[in-house]
C-alpha cells in the first residue's frame, strides 16, 4: 500500500482535507495528528460561549473525533504532536504520551494554524489573564467569569476578539474597558465604520481607550490592574486579543519556504516548495484577489475551502484553493460591521491603485415598510480602471450585503458593472435601489466627475 496522506493539525483546513480526500478516494489511508483534544470546532463561536448564547462548549464542535474515525474512516489521533518533518525521508516525528515515533507519508498537509500574539507584558502569567485562541481557553474564561464573578475586565486590542468579548462580558454583568494602542478599533474596516462602532460601544457602557499602550498587569496572585504609561485601571479579568501570528515553526525548521507575510508560501494548489507537501489554513498564505499578491488572512472559510481543495487534489483531481478578499463580518452589540477587499486608501496606493471612495447612508427597506434602518456603505474603486477595490458596511441590519461586493471583487467588476447588477427587491427585504447599488451609483458619478 502507498504511504498515507498525513495531516498535521485537526481543525478547519486539516479535517476538511481529510474528509474530502476520503470521500473522493475511499481506499486512501488518511492519518491526522492533532496535539490537542479538540478537532473541527467553530473558533468564531467561542466568545458566544463566554457570553452564554452557546451554552455547552461541545456545541461548537462540527464533527466529533468518533464520527471522523467511525463514519469517515479517518485515522484521527488526538494528543499527538508532530515535532519534526524529514523531507528527504518523507517522515514526520510524532510525540504522544511520552513516546516518540516516525510516521512515513506519501503526501503531507501542514495545517498548524495560528497562535495568539502575546506581547511581553509584565504580569502576563497572573491568574485571570487570558488569550482566546483555543477551546480550552474559551472554557477557562467562561469558568473564571462564573466562579470569580469579576466586576471589572480589561480587553487589550480592539479587533474582532476584543469587540466580541466586550459584548460577551457586558452581557455577563462585567464593567468592560478596551485598550487599543492605535487611533481606532477594527483597523481593517476603515475609519467611518470604526467610528460608528466606537460610538456604539460607548453607548453600551464600554470604556474605550484609544491610542493607549498597555505596559503590563499587576496584582498579588490574581490580576487586579492594567498598568498604563500614566497610571493604571482596575481589572479583575484581562483578555489579550492583539492579533495572531501563523504557526510556522515546524515548517520553517524543515526548510519549507515562508512568504512575504511570514506565513507558509504556497502556489494556487496549496503546494509548498517541498515535494508532496501542502499547507493550508491560518499558517499559510493565499492570493489576494484584488492585488494578486500573497496575503495572510486567518479566517475560517479560507481555511475550510483550501483544505477541501487540497483533499480533492491529493485524491487525484488537481483543484485550486481559491483566492481571498479578506471578507469579514463582526457583531458589536446591536451593530454589525463588515468589510472586504481594499478599504484603506494607503494600502490601495501601495498596491498600485489610485483609490477613490464614497460613504453613503441608505435605508435597508423602503421608508413605508416597518423596521427600516440606515446602512452606511463605504465603497472604494480605482480611478483609472473603475474596478471595485473594496467596501465596508456598518448598521443594525443588512451588513451581510458585503457578500455582493466580495463577489464583485472575485469577478473583477467595475463600478458601472456593480451598479447594474440585478439584485432582488421586495419591501420586507430591500428598497428598489439596494444600498450597495446606491453606493455604486454615487461612486460612478464621482468617477465621471473626477
Residue, then its C-alpha position, 0 to 999 in steps of 0.5 A: x500500500x502507498x504511504x498515507x496522506x498525513x495531516x498535521x493539525x485537526x481543525x478547519x483546513x486539516x479535517x476538511x482535507x481529510x474528509x474530502x480526500x476520503x470521500x473522493x478516494x475511499x481506499x486512501x489511508x488518511x492519518x491526522x495528528x492533532x496535539x490537542x483534544x479538540x478537532x473541527x470546532x467553530x473558533x468564531x463561536x467561542x466568545x458566544x460561549x463566554x457570553x452564554x448564547x452557546x451554552x455547552x462548549x461541545x456545541x461548537x464542535x462540527x464533527x466529533x473525533x468518533x464520527x471522523x474515525x467511525x463514519x469517515x474512516x479517518x485515522x484521527x489521533x488526538x494528543x499527538x504532536x508532530x515535532x519534526x518533518x524529514x523531507x528527504x525521508x518523507x517522515x514526520x516525528x510524532x510525540x504522544x504520551x511520552x513516546x516518540x515515533x516516525x510516521x512515513x507519508x506519501x503526501x503531507x498537509x501542514x495545517x498548524x494554524x495560528x497562535x495568539x500574539x502575546x506581547x511581553x507584558x509584565x504580569x502576563x502569567x497572573x491568574x485571570x489573564x487570558x488569550x482566546x485562541x483555543x477551546x480550552x481557553x474559551x472554557x477557562x474564561x467562561x469558568x473564571x467569569x462564573x466562579x470569580x464573578x469579576x466586576x471589572x475586565x480589561x480587553x487589550x486590542x480592539x479587533x474582532x476578539x476584543x469587540x466580541x468579548x466586550x459584548x460577551x462580558x457586558x452581557x455577563x454583568x462585567x464593567x468592560x474597558x478596551x485598550x487599543x494602542x492605535x487611533x481606532x478599533x477594527x483597523x481593517x474596516x476603515x475609519x467611518x465604520x470604526x467610528x460608528x462602532x466606537x460610538x456604539x460601544x460607548x453607548x453600551x457602557x464600554x470604556x474605550x481607550x484609544x491610542x493607549x499602550x498597555x505596559x503590563x498587569x499587576x496584582x498579588x496572585x490574581x490580576x487586579x490592574x492594567x498598568x498604563x504609561x500614566x497610571x493604571x485601571x482596575x481589572x479583575x479579568x484581562x483578555x489579550x486579543x492583539x492579533x495572531x501570528x501563523x504557526x510556522x515553526x515546524x515548517x520553517x525548521x524543515x526548510x519549507x519556504x515562508x512568504x512575504x507575510x511570514x506565513x507558509x508560501x504556497x502556489x494556487x494548489x496549496x503546494x509548498x516548495x517541498x515535494x508532496x507537501x501542502x499547507x493550508x489554513x491560518x499558517x499559510x498564505x493565499x492570493x489576494x484577489x484584488x492585488x494578486x499578491x500573497x496575503x495572510x488572512x486567518x479566517x475560517x472559510x479560507x481555511x475550510x475551502x483550501x483544505x477541501x481543495x487540497x483533499x480533492x487534489x491529493x485524491x487525484x483531481x488537481x483543484x485550486x484553493x481559491x483566492x481571498x478578499x479578506x471578507x469579514x463580518x463582526x457583531x458589536x452589540x446591536x451593530x454589525x460591521x463588515x468589510x472586504x477587499x481594499x478599504x484603506x486608501x494607503x494600502x490601495x496606493x501601495x498596491x498600485x491603485x489610485x483609490x477613490x471612495x464614497x460613504x453613503x447612508x441608505x435605508x435597508x427597506x423602503x421608508x413605508x415598510x416597518x423596521x427600516x434602518x440606515x446602512x452606511x456603505x463605504x465603497x472604494x474603486x480605482x480611478x483609472x480602471x473603475x474596478x471595485x477595490x473594496x467596501x465596508x458596511x456598518x448598521x443594525x441590519x443588512x451588513x451581510x450585503x458585503x457578500x455582493x461586493x466580495x463577489x464583485x471583487x472575485x469577478x473583477x467588476x467595475x463600478x458601472x458593472x456593480x451598479x447594474x447588477x440585478x439584485x432582488x427587491x421586495x419591501x420586507x427585504x430591500x428598497x428598489x435601489x439596494x444600498x450597495x447599488x446606491x453606493x455604486x451609483x454615487x461612486x460612478x458619478x464621482x468617477x465621471x466627475x473626477 
